[in-house]
């Protein structure tokens, strides 16, 4: 993951549905540590990140696709888990 501390909400939202090789969200993930915090209402997360690329309401999980890692092998994603409509945890991962 190419890291930067800059976050641009409009640029993040514009990547929704982007092909994995074209998605540029990964560089903005480090900045999310200061923007998305435990206890934050889901509506506020949506305000910052936009609608998730996928969601499982039964499990309280939203997933934002980040594209292909710098190694060009694995796809990355940012997952936000909610409990009672508020952020319970968030993480970056590869599949």
C-alpha positions, -999 to 999 in steps of 0.1 A, spaced: 0 0 0 14 34 -10 9 56 20 0 93 24 -15 112 52 -38 132 29 -75 124 26 -98 137 -1 -134 127 5 -145 135 -30 -116 116 -45 -124 86 -22 -161 86 -32 -152 89 -69 -135 55 -67 -167 37 -58 -171 9 -83 -136 14 -98 -118 -16 -113 -92 -31 -88 -62 -19 -109 -76 16 -112 -87 22 -76 -66 48 -59 -81 47 -24 -53 27 -8 -30 57 -5 -56 74 17 -61 46 42 -35 59 68 -54 92 71 -86 72 81 -71 66 115 -77 102 123 -111 104 106 -130 72 115 -131 64 152 -149 39 174 -183 52 185 -188 73 154 -223 70 140 -226 52 107 -242 83 91 -210 102 98 -189 75 83 -211 76 52 -207 113 51 -169 110 50 -165 78 29 -198 77 9 -218 45 4 -198 13 9 -190 -9 -21 -207 -38 -2 -225 -41 30 -239 -69 52 -266 -53 74 -271 -86 94 -235 -86 105 -232 -48 107 -203 -46 82 -195 -21 54 -166 -28 30 -148 -2 9 -127 -16 -19 -91 -3 -21 -79 -19 -53 -48 -40 -59 -18 -38 -36 14 -22 -47 28 -58 -52 0 -62 -78 -12 -95 -64 -37 -91 -36 -68 -69 -35 -72 -47 -5 -102 -35 14 -112 -13 44 -139 -28 66 -160 -10 92 -180 -30 117 -209 -14 136 -227 -22 168 -259 -4 175 -253 19 145 -219 31 157 -183 21 147 -172 -9 168 -140 -16 148 -123 -8 115 -95 -24 97 -75 -26 65 -69 -61 50 -60 -81 19 -78 -110 4 
